[in-house]
Amino acid sequence: MRIRVAVVSMCVVVSCHDADGGAASSASASSTGADDTSTTATGDGSSTGPQEPPPRPAYGEWLKIEPPGTLCGNGTQYKFFVNYAEGVDDLMVLFEPGGGCWDFDSCSGREGVLGAANPDGIGDDHLDGPLGLHTPLLNRVLDENPVRDWNMVFVPYCTGDVHTGNAVEEYVDPLGEEPNLVYHHAGHANVQAVVGWVDEQFPTIPRLFVTGCSAGGAGTLANYYFLRTGTNAEQGYMLDDSGPIFPNSQNSKPLHDTIRQSWNIDSILETVPEFSELGEDFGLINELLAETFPDDRIATTFFRRDFDFARYSYERFFAGITKEEIHLKWWEDTQQLMAQYDAHDNLAYFIPYWRYANNSHCTIILTWDGTEIQEAGDIHVGDFIETLLDDRAPLQSYVESVQPGEDE
């Protein structure tokens, strides 16, 4: 049970340009750097960011940014992180994974219930330890990382809404044991603040690569339009890892209907009239992005035997559903997504069968090992990403067949 308290005011890209948190080291909460940069106004009243990028306080280390007015689910200050590369303007924006929530049990972290990451907010040391290198894409010393020399922005996740909510909800404990939980699904406003900051810090971006896995993958898909239109990127690339939004899916419709209400998705769709069709089918976002940005290279990747995102998609909406029934629904939805992608030259998919780690969830985490597709010469997801970022190479889709003996 929940009680709607209020709707978070939308932070559009233009107004977010004023929400510049500066750059601070991950050990410091102070702002620095971008306050004294001038901006270039355009005829429609928007801003293109500074004429020259602000001075970089450091290279090759994670720096903390705290945009004013941004919040985590528990109401604490939101923050994100940047890692500058010297001498280049190419940029990767990577969204953090971490589940999702839409009621008391899932947003409070009640034991045994699928929930969302970072319910206590984001610490200054958020990227210390394994998270800072949870994907090879964040490892600058790894030769197999195709973006090792790019600038990097890491977008943490603490709002339970796959980086795209616009509501404050008061969730009531169905057991009557705990007080009501006030929860800020503020993902959209947070990302808009990130977009505004990126536009000021990177006035020209030759290549923009947006990616993330799980909730970060769905967040990548949901926010690509805003990053693409809110920054001066010359060429765009997108990889949604293990956060697919399936088209024309009766299997996923109960989840989509639930989050549409809890996260107030309609208020966001209203800001992009050309995407009004998403009100009827969230899964149309794949082809709408392909048609809106016909020269961009857009892709998705996930395992056929994913048992994390698949559980989020179906488990709480189909009583008594078994593991194999979950996999069956996932494969039914996957085939519809593949058909949608096959109809567009700038869409591609990479779908291996199974991996031993993390319930076959997320292909870009840990290592490229285990993502190989055997009948395609053992091409792995790292190879696929390199092709995705290579404008000279045609996009090609891959799906691995059932591999007997795996996932037992």
C-alpha angles and dihedrals in degrees: 000000000000140000119214107232105174144327118249111239112251117253104211120200095255095054092042089065085076091054095077110157095186121219124291133171116261089251095053133065096201124107126233144164118028106060095091099050120112123228132216115235121214129210094262093056096255126122129240093199126249120334089235126027114258118254113279114239092207143349130226097016134093115258124193124235122192112188111203115252097019119128145194121224092270092051097258124132116287119223139178135192139235131198112194125211118207119242099007136090099195110118138200118198111196122190119212119241125228122135125261142256139208108164141034097277096050098038095045093051094241111188115267095017125109105247146158134283128255100017089169095055134249122312126209088247093053094126096044114110127009097343091065089062101025089128130036086235089075095048110098094186095054112103091204091060106100092198098044091121096044130099111260133210117189115202110201122213123228106133103078092228105097088258093296114085128121107188146084111223132189107211120200121216106245089208093053091229102111134045119260115286118229106204130185113217089190100146096122096052090045092053092046088056089051090051092051092049092047091051091055096043096043108035090173124031114184092189126017118191117187120189147140139151133250108344084004090054093052088044090053091054094044095047104036092095092054094048092045096049097034097056136050097248116160096198128018133206127180134188120183106196117198096332101097121171102209121216125232091001123161087179093061097034096093090055093045092050091049097051092041088065101035095047095037092235094169091068089060095045089054089065092060107049093178088064095051090120089073087076087072099039124009089198092070087078091088096060094036090058091047091052095042093051104029094168095050122096111233127183146167132206134185140136122269087226097047107152101180108055087033090058091049088050099052117001099085094040102050111053115226095005113166129221093256092048088053090052090048093054090046091054092046089053092043092057091053090050092049091052090051092050093045089062093064127062093209095053123082138169136206112197118172119185109238144339129197095231131079097358089295088295123146121010099207097057129096100353142341088245113110095027094090119129104217101202089052095059095273093294108175133204092263089060089048091053092050089054091045090057094045109088090192093062122076115238115254129188126221134193123176121224124236109291109212114225095026124111095025 
